[in-house]
Amino acid sequence: ALALKARAQIFTDDLAGGLATARQCAVRAPTFQPCLVFLALAAAVNGEDNLARDAGARLLAVNPAFSLDHHFRLIPFRKSEDVAFMSGHLRAAGLP
């Protein structure tokens, strides 16, 4: 639930709230992929580049096969601009 809350906060421009929620999610479930995805995203959109890269590295340690292409095939978004937004920030966090 926290990963989805963080996503909703980010997409409704509550960027600080999204980061706080994503941090809480990653503390409660440090190897849960959605928590790490949204922590990387939230950190990146908040300009927390080191945290974003750290979350990206943690995600790849949990799932070395992770890729954005595969992620968005599994979890499609209706709006291509949402995918572009997420992809840009997640790539900046070091995710392939």
N, C-alpha and C positions, 0 to 999 in steps of 0.2 A: 504494500500500500504506500510506503514512503517513496519508493521509486516513481510511482505514478503521480504522487502528489508533487514531487520535485519537477517532473516533466510538465505538469499543469502550471506550476508556478512560473517556470521558465517561459512557457509559451503564452503566458498572460502578463509578461513583463515584470513579474515579481522576482527579479534576478537574485536579489539578496536572500529572499525567502527560499528560492529554489536551491541556492547553495547551502543554506542552513539545513534544509530538509535532506539534501543529498548527503551531506556530511553525517547526519544522524543515521541515515540508511546504511552508509558504509561502515559506521561503527557497530551497528546492530548486526549487520550481515556482511562481514568484510570480504567474503568470497562470492557474494551473490552478484552475478553479472549485471543485472539492471541497475543495481546501486552504483556500481563502478562506472557504467556508461553515463549515468546522469550526474555523477560526481565529476567526471571528466568534462562533460558538457557545461555544467553549472560553473565550474571553476574557470573554464575557458571564457565563457561569456562575461564573467565578473573580472576578467583580467588577472586571475590567479594562475599564471602560466606554469609555475613550478608544481602547484597542486594538480593542475590539469594533466601535466606530463606524468606525474607520479600515479595518478588514478589510471591513466592509460597503460602505464607499465604494469600496474597491479592487475588490470584486466587481462593483459596479454599473458601474465604469469598464470592466472586462473584458467584462461582459455587461449592457448597459443594459436589456435586456428581461427580466432576472431578476425573478421573483416567487415568493413562497413557495407560492402556489397551484399554479403550474406545476411548481415543484420537486417538490412532494409528489404531483403526478399522474405525473411521470416516475419518481420513486423512492418508491413507496408503502411505508408502514410498517404492520405488522400491528396495532400498538396505537395507538389514537387518543390516548392520554395521552402517547406518545412524540412524536407530531406536535405536540400542544399544548405540550409542554415545549420542543421545538426552536423552534416558531413564536414563542412568547413571547419567548424570548431573542434570536432572530434579528430580530424586530421591534424589540426594544430596541436592536439594533445598527444600526437604520436601514433594514432591508430591507423592501421592500413586500410 
